[in-house]
């Protein structure tokens, strides 16, 4: 039986001094997951499902911009990794666009929208407006 190989859409290493990939941290993007692998002899791997990404931001320090690098910060609805920093990668704008593309595809696949990820419930909304609803009912009673 042949070993099933993972199809990576993008991969890169964390860049260090002068934008060189001299790190043992590697990033992989598939169509469904973002994977971070750290280590040389002992490996630590962290995966996050792309449909759980709520927001992202890009940080471009002066030195990173000089060498064409940047950091992407992903905010995720995940218990073990709520904030994922993709440190110092080449072409961060292109990578952020790729992440957006596959996040949107996965959300469409699972029929998830941003409001589904926020955690607000109908009860929270109802409690906030409870007094307004009571006043409206009183106005209605007066009209009868």
VMD Tcl script that builds the backbone (N, CA, C; Angstrom):
set m [mol new atoms 432]
animate dup $m
set s [atomselect $m all]
$s set {name element resname resid chain x y z} {
  {N N UNK 1 A 0.843 -1.177 0.000}
  {CA C UNK 1 A 0.000 0.000 0.000}
  {C C UNK 1 A 0.888 1.239 0.000}
  {N N UNK 2 A 0.648 2.150 -0.909}
  {CA C UNK 2 A 1.454 3.359 -1.021}
  {C C UNK 2 A 1.060 4.351 0.067}
  {N N UNK 3 A 2.051 5.061 0.557}
  {CA C UNK 3 A 1.812 6.076 1.574}
  {C C UNK 3 A 1.142 7.281 0.920}
  {N N UNK 4 A 0.024 7.730 1.526}
  {CA C UNK 4 A -0.686 8.890 0.988}
  {C C UNK 4 A 0.097 10.154 1.312}
  {N N UNK 5 A 0.408 10.918 0.291}
  {CA C UNK 5 A 1.193 12.131 0.474}
  {C C UNK 5 A 0.269 13.337 0.582}
  {N N UNK 6 A 0.584 14.220 1.515}
  {CA C UNK 6 A -0.201 15.430 1.722}
  {C C UNK 6 A 0.152 16.431 0.631}
  {N N UNK 7 A -0.873 17.046 0.050}
  {CA C UNK 7 A -0.669 18.057 -0.982}
  {C C UNK 7 A -0.602 19.431 -0.329}
  {N N UNK 8 A 0.584 20.021 -0.306}
  {CA C UNK 8 A 0.764 21.344 0.273}
  {C C UNK 8 A 0.534 22.412 -0.786}
  {N N UNK 9 A -0.242 23.423 -0.430}
  {CA C UNK 9 A -0.488 24.550 -1.311}
  {C C UNK 9 A 0.673 25.529 -1.215}
  {N N UNK 10 A 1.227 25.648 -0.007}
  {CA C UNK 10 A 2.331 26.573 0.264}
  {C C UNK 10 A 3.138 26.023 1.429}
  {N N UNK 11 A 4.431 26.256 1.421}
  {CA C UNK 11 A 5.272 25.933 2.576}
  {C C UNK 11 A 6.461 26.893 2.590}
  {N N UNK 12 A 6.947 27.160 3.789}
  {CA C UNK 12 A 8.086 28.060 3.953}
  {C C UNK 12 A 8.681 27.823 5.327}
  {N N UNK 13 A 9.873 28.328 5.519}
  {CA C UNK 13 A 10.528 28.287 6.818}
  {C C UNK 13 A 10.486 29.665 7.451}
  {N N UNK 14 A 10.558 29.686 8.770}
  {CA C UNK 14 A 10.688 30.944 9.489}
  {C C UNK 14 A 12.029 31.548 9.098}
  {N N UNK 15 A 12.009 32.822 8.762}
  {CA C UNK 15 A 13.230 33.524 8.349}
  {C C UNK 15 A 13.884 34.164 9.568}
  {N N UNK 16 A 15.203 34.184 9.564}
  {CA C UNK 16 A 15.952 34.803 10.661}
  {C C UNK 16 A 16.760 35.968 10.115}
  {N N UNK 17 A 17.971 36.066 10.503}
  {CA C UNK 17 A 18.857 37.153 10.136}
  {C C UNK 17 A 18.944 37.324 8.618}
  {N N UNK 18 A 18.732 38.541 8.132}
  {CA C UNK 18 A 18.813 38.899 6.713}
  {C C UNK 18 A 17.800 38.141 5.856}
  {N N UNK 19 A 16.718 37.671 6.443}
  {CA C UNK 19 A 15.684 36.980 5.682}
  {C C UNK 19 A 16.071 35.588 5.230}
  {N N UNK 20 A 17.086 35.009 5.878}
  {CA C UNK 20 A 17.536 33.666 5.503}
  {C C UNK 20 A 16.751 32.600 6.274}
  {N N UNK 21 A 16.416 31.487 5.620}
  {CA C UNK 21 A 15.653 30.425 6.285}
  {C C UNK 21 A 16.544 29.517 7.135}
  {N N UNK 22 A 17.116 30.067 8.202}
  {CA C UNK 22 A 18.038 29.319 9.057}
  {C C UNK 22 A 17.350 28.887 10.350}
  {N N UNK 23 A 16.163 28.364 10.229}
  {CA C UNK 23 A 15.369 28.013 11.396}
  {C C UNK 23 A 14.871 26.583 11.253}
  {N N UNK 24 A 14.494 25.997 12.379}
  {CA C UNK 24 A 13.918 24.662 12.371}
  {C C UNK 24 A 12.402 24.726 12.534}
  {N N UNK 25 A 11.832 25.878 12.211}
  {CA C UNK 25 A 10.381 26.041 12.204}
  {C C UNK 25 A 9.926 26.107 10.764}
  {N N UNK 26 A 8.981 25.250 10.428}
  {CA C UNK 26 A 8.494 25.176 9.051}
  {C C UNK 26 A 6.975 25.290 9.062}
  {N N UNK 27 A 6.428 26.016 8.082}
  {CA C UNK 27 A 4.993 26.224 7.962}
  {C C UNK 27 A 4.487 25.557 6.685}
  {N N UNK 28 A 3.306 24.938 6.788}
  {CA C UNK 28 A 2.678 24.270 5.650}
  {C C UNK 28 A 1.216 24.698 5.579}
  {N N UNK 29 A 0.731 24.931 4.380}
  {CA C UNK 29 A -0.675 25.236 4.157}
  {C C UNK 29 A -1.234 24.202 3.201}
  {N N UNK 30 A -2.294 23.522 3.626}
  {CA C UNK 30 A -3.025 22.633 2.730}
  {C C UNK 30 A -4.361 23.304 2.440}
  {N N UNK 31 A -5.212 22.643 1.707}
  {CA C UNK 31 A -6.511 23.226 1.405}
  {C C UNK 31 A -7.418 23.264 2.628}
  {N N UNK 32 A -7.110 22.472 3.661}
  {CA C UNK 32 A -7.985 22.404 4.830}
  {C C UNK 32 A -7.305 22.779 6.145}
  {N N UNK 33 A -5.972 22.752 6.206}
  {CA C UNK 33 A -5.263 22.955 7.471}
  {C C UNK 33 A -4.056 23.862 7.315}
  {N N UNK 34 A -3.678 24.484 8.439}
  {CA C UNK 34 A -2.414 25.200 8.537}
  {C C UNK 34 A -1.569 24.433 9.559}
  {N N UNK 35 A -0.371 24.035 9.177}
  {CA C UNK 35 A 0.474 23.174 10.015}
  {C C UNK 35 A 1.774 23.894 10.335}
  {N N UNK 36 A 2.167 23.854 11.614}
  {CA C UNK 36 A 3.458 24.385 12.052}
  {C C UNK 36 A 4.269 23.224 12.601}
  {N N UNK 37 A 5.475 23.065 12.101}
  {CA C UNK 37 A 6.354 21.987 12.562}
  {C C UNK 37 A 7.643 22.605 13.081}
  {N N UNK 38 A 7.992 22.280 14.344}
  {CA C UNK 38 A 9.214 22.805 14.971}
  {C C UNK 38 A 10.110 21.655 15.397}
  {N N UNK 39 A 11.408 21.884 15.259}
  {CA C UNK 39 A 12.370 20.935 15.785}
  {C C UNK 39 A 13.262 20.331 14.729}
  {N N UNK 40 A 14.339 19.713 15.208}
  {CA C UNK 40 A 15.290 19.043 14.337}
  {C C UNK 40 A 15.238 17.536 14.574}
  {N N UNK 41 A 15.559 17.112 15.778}
  {CA C UNK 41 A 15.515 15.691 16.105}
  {C C UNK 41 A 14.155 15.298 16.676}
  {N N UNK 42 A 13.687 16.058 17.619}
  {CA C UNK 42 A 12.330 15.872 18.141}
  {C C UNK 42 A 11.434 16.904 17.467}
  {N N UNK 43 A 10.326 16.449 16.933}
  {CA C UNK 43 A 9.427 17.347 16.217}
  {C C UNK 43 A 8.169 17.621 17.032}
  {N N UNK 44 A 7.720 18.861 16.949}
  {CA C UNK 44 A 6.435 19.261 17.517}
  {C C UNK 44 A 5.614 19.829 16.377}
  {N N UNK 45 A 4.430 19.279 16.184}
  {CA C UNK 45 A 3.594 19.704 15.066}
  {C C UNK 45 A 2.247 20.178 15.593}
  {N N UNK 46 A 1.816 21.328 15.102}
  {CA C UNK 46 A 0.537 21.911 15.501}
  {C C UNK 46 A -0.291 22.141 14.244}
  {N N UNK 47 A -1.532 21.650 14.254}
  {CA C UNK 47 A -2.426 21.826 13.118}
  {C C UNK 47 A -3.629 22.632 13.549}
  {N N UNK 48 A -4.115 23.466 12.643}
  {CA C UNK 48 A -5.381 24.129 12.897}
  {C C UNK 48 A -6.230 24.077 11.639}
  {N N UNK 49 A -7.511 23.860 11.855}
  {CA C UNK 49 A -8.465 23.787 10.750}
  {C C UNK 49 A -8.738 25.203 10.246}
  {N N UNK 50 A -8.685 25.402 8.959}
  {CA C UNK 50 A -8.815 26.742 8.392}
  {C C UNK 50 A -10.194 27.360 8.600}
  {N N UNK 51 A -11.232 26.535 8.685}
  {CA C UNK 51 A -12.558 27.120 8.865}
  {C C UNK 51 A -12.715 27.764 10.237}
  {N N UNK 52 A -11.808 27.490 11.166}
  {CA C UNK 52 A -11.866 28.067 12.503}
  {C C UNK 52 A -11.172 29.426 12.608}
  {N N UNK 53 A -10.525 29.878 11.550}
  {CA C UNK 53 A -9.850 31.175 11.572}
  {C C UNK 53 A -10.904 32.275 11.587}
  {N N UNK 54 A -10.829 33.141 12.601}
  {CA C UNK 54 A -11.801 34.205 12.776}
  {C C UNK 54 A -11.287 35.511 12.184}
  {N N UNK 55 A -10.001 35.800 12.382}
  {CA C UNK 55 A -9.436 37.067 11.933}
  {C C UNK 55 A -7.943 36.886 11.733}
  {N N UNK 56 A -7.346 37.823 11.026}
  {CA C UNK 56 A -5.887 37.792 10.852}
  {C C UNK 56 A -5.364 39.209 10.744}
  {N N UNK 57 A -4.097 39.364 11.056}
  {CA C UNK 57 A -3.449 40.658 10.846}
  {C C UNK 57 A -2.014 40.405 10.405}
  {N N UNK 58 A -1.442 41.422 9.800}
  {CA C UNK 58 A -0.078 41.309 9.295}
  {C C UNK 58 A 0.787 42.342 10.000}
  {N N UNK 59 A 1.968 41.904 10.418}
  {CA C UNK 59 A 2.936 42.791 11.052}
  {C C UNK 59 A 4.187 42.829 10.173}
  {N N UNK 60 A 4.545 44.024 9.748}
  {CA C UNK 60 A 5.710 44.194 8.880}
  {C C UNK 60 A 6.655 45.181 9.540}
  {N N UNK 61 A 7.617 44.662 10.264}
  {CA C UNK 61 A 8.587 45.551 10.897}
  {C C UNK 61 A 9.524 46.119 9.830}
  {N N UNK 62 A 10.267 47.131 10.207}
  {CA C UNK 62 A 11.187 47.772 9.262}
  {C C UNK 62 A 12.177 46.758 8.679}
  {N N UNK 63 A 12.807 45.962 9.533}
  {CA C UNK 63 A 13.817 45.005 9.061}
  {C C UNK 63 A 13.194 43.892 8.232}
  {N N UNK 64 A 12.008 43.460 8.603}
  {CA C UNK 64 A 11.341 42.440 7.798}
  {C C UNK 64 A 11.010 42.986 6.411}
  {N N UNK 65 A 10.540 44.224 6.344}
  {CA C UNK 65 A 10.195 44.810 5.049}
  {C C UNK 65 A 11.419 44.929 4.156}
  {N N UNK 66 A 12.557 45.247 4.723}
  {CA C UNK 66 A 13.786 45.363 3.926}
  {C C UNK 66 A 14.096 44.047 3.225}
  {N N UNK 67 A 13.853 42.920 3.914}
  {CA C UNK 67 A 14.193 41.613 3.349}
  {C C UNK 67 A 12.982 40.884 2.757}
  {N N UNK 68 A 11.872 41.587 2.585}
  {CA C UNK 68 A 10.696 41.000 1.940}
  {C C UNK 68 A 9.963 39.982 2.793}
  {N N UNK 69 A 10.049 40.141 4.097}
  {CA C UNK 69 A 9.410 39.200 5.022}
  {C C UNK 69 A 8.321 39.904 5.819}
  {N N UNK 70 A 7.554 39.120 6.556}
  {CA C UNK 70 A 6.536 39.672 7.428}
  {C C UNK 70 A 5.947 38.584 8.307}
  {N N UNK 71 A 5.212 38.997 9.318}
  {CA C UNK 71 A 4.575 38.075 10.250}
  {C C UNK 71 A 3.067 38.181 10.080}
  {N N UNK 72 A 2.416 37.026 10.011}
  {CA C UNK 72 A 0.961 36.959 9.917}
  {C C UNK 72 A 0.449 36.376 11.229}
  {N N UNK 73 A -0.500 37.066 11.837}
  {CA C UNK 73 A -1.085 36.595 13.092}
  {C C UNK 73 A -2.505 36.142 12.793}
  {N N UNK 74 A -2.798 34.866 13.114}
  {CA C UNK 74 A -4.121 34.299 12.893}
  {C C UNK 74 A -4.828 34.156 14.232}
  {N N UNK 75 A -6.065 34.622 14.306}
  {CA C UNK 75 A -6.891 34.448 15.500}
  {C C UNK 75 A -7.870 33.321 15.196}
  {N N UNK 76 A -7.823 32.280 16.030}
  {CA C UNK 76 A -8.511 31.036 15.721}
  {C C UNK 76 A -9.412 30.621 16.873}
  {N N UNK 77 A -10.578 30.075 16.557}
  {CA C UNK 77 A -11.461 29.476 17.559}
  {C C UNK 77 A -10.964 28.059 17.821}
  {N N UNK 78 A -9.854 27.967 18.556}
  {CA C UNK 78 A -9.219 26.692 18.848}
  {C C UNK 78 A -8.772 26.724 20.302}
  {N N UNK 79 A -8.955 25.648 21.028}
  {CA C UNK 79 A -8.655 25.663 22.460}
  {C C UNK 79 A -7.162 25.685 22.758}
  {N N UNK 80 A -6.367 24.936 22.008}
  {CA C UNK 80 A -4.935 24.889 22.333}
  {C C UNK 80 A -4.121 25.992 21.671}
  {N N UNK 81 A -4.606 26.586 20.573}
  {CA C UNK 81 A -3.876 27.658 19.893}
  {C C UNK 81 A -4.844 28.754 19.461}
  {N N UNK 82 A -5.263 29.632 20.378}
  {CA C UNK 82 A -6.194 30.693 19.970}
  {C C UNK 82 A -5.544 31.771 19.110}
  {N N UNK 83 A -4.211 31.932 19.242}
  {CA C UNK 83 A -3.474 32.899 18.424}
  {C C UNK 83 A -2.277 32.173 17.818}
  {N N UNK 84 A -2.227 32.159 16.491}
  {CA C UNK 84 A -1.123 31.503 15.775}
  {C C UNK 84 A -0.309 32.574 15.070}
  {N N UNK 85 A 0.969 32.657 15.395}
  {CA C UNK 85 A 1.861 33.608 14.729}
  {C C UNK 85 A 2.694 32.870 13.693}
  {N N UNK 86 A 2.580 33.304 12.468}
  {CA C UNK 86 A 3.382 32.767 11.369}
  {C C UNK 86 A 4.517 33.764 11.211}
  {N N UNK 87 A 5.622 33.452 11.864}
  {CA C UNK 87 A 6.717 34.409 12.031}
  {C C UNK 87 A 7.606 34.515 10.796}
  {N N UNK 88 A 7.822 35.719 10.356}
  {CA C UNK 88 A 8.839 36.083 9.381}
  {C C UNK 88 A 8.897 35.153 8.172}
  {N N UNK 89 A 7.865 35.238 7.320}
  {CA C UNK 89 A 7.834 34.438 6.098}
  {C C UNK 89 A 7.974 35.363 4.889}
  {N N UNK 90 A 8.462 34.806 3.809}
  {CA C UNK 90 A 8.609 35.558 2.563}
  {C C UNK 90 A 7.245 35.849 1.950}
  {N N UNK 91 A 7.104 36.979 1.298}
  {CA C UNK 91 A 5.890 37.401 0.580}
  {C C UNK 91 A 4.646 37.262 1.454}
  {N N UNK 92 A 4.586 37.965 2.589}
  {CA C UNK 92 A 3.469 37.768 3.520}
  {C C UNK 92 A 2.104 38.159 2.946}
  {N N UNK 93 A 2.054 39.135 2.050}
  {CA C UNK 93 A 0.764 39.521 1.466}
  {C C UNK 93 A 0.193 38.396 0.606}
  {N N UNK 94 A 1.042 37.755 -0.164}
  {CA C UNK 94 A 0.604 36.630 -1.001}
  {C C UNK 94 A 0.141 35.467 -0.129}
  {N N UNK 95 A 0.874 35.202 0.943}
  {CA C UNK 95 A 0.513 34.116 1.859}
  {C C UNK 95 A -0.824 34.425 2.535}
  {N N UNK 96 A -1.021 35.668 2.950}
  {CA C UNK 96 A -2.283 36.060 3.586}
  {C C UNK 96 A -3.451 35.893 2.606}
  {N N UNK 97 A -3.239 36.201 1.339}
  {CA C UNK 97 A -4.288 36.005 0.339}
  {C C UNK 97 A -4.606 34.526 0.149}
  {N N UNK 98 A -3.571 33.687 0.153}
  {CA C UNK 98 A -3.792 32.244 0.052}
  {C C UNK 98 A -4.596 31.723 1.238}
  {N N UNK 99 A -4.225 32.175 2.430}
  {CA C UNK 99 A -4.944 31.756 3.633}
  {C C UNK 99 A -6.399 32.191 3.541}
  {N N UNK 100 A -6.647 33.445 3.133}
  {CA C UNK 100 A -8.020 33.937 2.972}
  {C C UNK 100 A -8.812 33.066 1.994}
  {N N UNK 101 A -8.189 32.742 0.890}
  {CA C UNK 101 A -8.849 31.943 -0.140}
  {C C UNK 101 A -9.304 30.600 0.418}
  {N N UNK 102 A -8.412 29.899 1.114}
  {CA C UNK 102 A -8.756 28.566 1.610}
  {C C UNK 102 A -9.640 28.619 2.856}
  {N N UNK 103 A -9.553 29.689 3.649}
  {CA C UNK 103 A -10.479 29.872 4.771}
  {C C UNK 103 A -11.895 30.022 4.220}
  {N N UNK 104 A -12.054 30.856 3.196}
  {CA C UNK 104 A -13.377 31.058 2.590}
  {C C UNK 104 A -13.913 29.761 1.980}
  {N N UNK 105 A -13.050 28.994 1.324}
  {CA C UNK 105 A -13.484 27.725 0.741}
  {C C UNK 105 A -13.973 26.762 1.816}
  {N N UNK 106 A -13.241 26.692 2.926}
  {CA C UNK 106 A -13.633 25.776 3.999}
  {C C UNK 106 A -14.904 26.230 4.697}
  {N N UNK 107 A -15.061 27.549 4.868}
  {CA C UNK 107 A -16.301 28.051 5.468}
  {C C UNK 107 A -17.494 27.756 4.567}
  {N N UNK 108 A -17.316 27.900 3.253}
  {CA C UNK 108 A -18.391 27.569 2.313}
  {C C UNK 108 A -18.703 26.073 2.373}
  {N N UNK 109 A -17.682 25.274 2.505}
  {CA C UNK 109 A -17.865 23.823 2.561}
  {C C UNK 109 A -18.695 23.409 3.765}
  {N N UNK 110 A -18.420 24.038 4.923}
  {CA C UNK 110 A -19.139 23.699 6.145}
  {C C UNK 110 A -20.315 24.634 6.430}
  {N N UNK 111 A -20.604 25.553 5.515}
  {CA C UNK 111 A -21.698 26.517 5.658}
  {C C UNK 111 A -21.565 27.316 6.947}
  {N N UNK 112 A -20.374 27.881 7.167}
  {CA C UNK 112 A -20.081 28.658 8.369}
  {C C UNK 112 A -19.830 30.093 7.970}
  {N N UNK 113 A -20.369 31.023 8.721}
  {CA C UNK 113 A -20.128 32.449 8.523}
  {C C UNK 113 A -19.490 32.999 9.779}
  {N N UNK 114 A -19.009 34.224 9.727}
  {CA C UNK 114 A -18.333 34.855 10.858}
  {C C UNK 114 A -19.195 34.916 12.102}
  {N N UNK 115 A -20.488 35.179 11.919}
  {CA C UNK 115 A -21.369 35.274 13.086}
  {C C UNK 115 A -21.503 33.931 13.790}
  {N N UNK 116 A -21.299 32.832 13.061}
  {CA C UNK 116 A -21.374 31.504 13.663}
  {C C UNK 116 A -20.198 31.245 14.599}
  {N N UNK 117 A -19.103 31.968 14.392}
  {CA C UNK 117 A -17.895 31.735 15.169}
  {C C UNK 117 A -17.782 32.640 16.389}
  {N N UNK 118 A -18.636 33.639 16.524}
  {CA C UNK 118 A -18.479 34.636 17.580}
  {C C UNK 118 A -18.954 34.177 18.949}
  {N N UNK 119 A -19.865 33.241 19.011}
  {CA C UNK 119 A -20.295 32.730 20.297}
  {C C UNK 119 A -21.479 33.468 20.886}
  {N N UNK 120 A -22.038 34.465 20.200}
  {CA C UNK 120 A -23.217 35.158 20.697}
  {C C UNK 120 A -24.423 34.241 20.532}
  {N N UNK 121 A -25.280 34.240 21.514}
  {CA C UNK 121 A -26.468 33.400 21.449}
  {C C UNK 121 A -27.706 34.274 21.384}
  {N N UNK 122 A -28.800 33.679 21.039}
  {CA C UNK 122 A -30.068 34.404 20.982}
  {C C UNK 122 A -30.433 34.920 22.367}
  {N N UNK 123 A -30.154 34.156 23.399}
  {CA C UNK 123 A -30.491 34.564 24.767}
  {C C UNK 123 A -29.735 35.831 25.150}
  {N N UNK 124 A -28.454 35.941 24.770}
  {CA C UNK 124 A -27.683 37.150 25.066}
  {C C UNK 124 A -28.318 38.363 24.404}
  {N N UNK 125 A -28.745 38.224 23.173}
  {CA C UNK 125 A -29.359 39.326 22.450}
  {C C UNK 125 A -30.688 39.704 23.096}
  {N N UNK 126 A -31.467 38.722 23.475}
  {CA C UNK 126 A -32.777 38.983 24.059}
  {C C UNK 126 A -32.647 39.698 25.399}
  {N N UNK 127 A -31.680 39.294 26.223}
  {CA C UNK 127 A -31.505 39.914 27.538}
  {C C UNK 127 A -31.125 41.384 27.419}
  {N N UNK 128 A -30.296 41.732 26.435}
  {CA C UNK 128 A -29.861 43.112 26.272}
  {C C UNK 128 A -31.035 44.028 25.954}
  {N N UNK 129 A -31.990 43.545 25.206}
  {CA C UNK 129 A -33.102 44.377 24.748}
  {C C UNK 129 A -34.394 44.107 25.507}
  {N N UNK 130 A -34.320 43.425 26.615}
  {CA C UNK 130 A -35.505 43.029 27.361}
  {C C UNK 130 A -36.336 44.233 27.777}
  {N N UNK 131 A -35.689 45.302 28.298}
  {CA C UNK 131 A -36.413 46.479 28.751}
  {C C UNK 131 A -37.113 47.178 27.588}
  {N N UNK 132 A -36.453 47.261 26.435}
  {CA C UNK 132 A -37.048 47.903 25.269}
  {C C UNK 132 A -38.293 47.150 24.822}
  {N N UNK 133 A -38.233 45.842 24.893}
  {CA C UNK 133 A -39.372 45.041 24.472}
  {C C UNK 133 A -40.550 45.253 25.428}
  {N N UNK 134 A -40.260 45.407 26.726}
  {CA C UNK 134 A -41.316 45.625 27.707}
  {C C UNK 134 A -41.993 46.978 27.446}
  {N N UNK 135 A -41.196 48.012 27.132}
  {CA C UNK 135 A -41.759 49.327 26.853}
  {C C UNK 135 A -42.635 49.287 25.607}
  {N N UNK 136 A -42.181 48.566 24.580}
  {CA C UNK 136 A -42.976 48.446 23.357}
  {C C UNK 136 A -44.302 47.759 23.647}
  {N N UNK 137 A -44.289 46.746 24.511}
  {CA C UNK 137 A -45.521 46.055 24.873}
  {C C UNK 137 A -46.466 46.986 25.616}
  {N N UNK 138 A -45.927 47.847 26.476}
  {CA C UNK 138 A -46.757 48.786 27.214}
  {C C UNK 138 A -47.417 49.774 26.266}
  {N N UNK 139 A -46.687 50.242 25.261}
  {CA C UNK 139 A -47.258 51.142 24.264}
  {C C UNK 139 A -48.386 50.471 23.504}
  {N N UNK 140 A -48.193 49.196 23.215}
  {CA C UNK 140 A -49.210 48.431 22.481}
  {C C UNK 140 A -50.473 48.274 23.330}
  {N N UNK 141 A -50.274 48.020 24.622}
  {CA C UNK 141 A -51.422 47.863 25.529}
  {C C UNK 141 A -52.212 49.165 25.619}
  {N N UNK 142 A -51.532 50.311 25.625}
  {CA C UNK 142 A -52.201 51.607 25.711}
  {C C UNK 142 A -53.019 51.897 24.472}
  {N N UNK 143 A -52.543 51.401 23.336}
  {CA C UNK 143 A -53.225 51.667 22.069}
  {C C UNK 143 A -54.542 50.917 21.982}
  {N N UNK 144 A -54.681 49.854 22.727}
  {CA C UNK 144 A -55.922 49.066 22.662}
  {C C UNK 144 A -56.955 49.771 23.388}
}
mol reanalyze $m
mol bondsrecalc $m
mol representation Tube
mol addrep $m
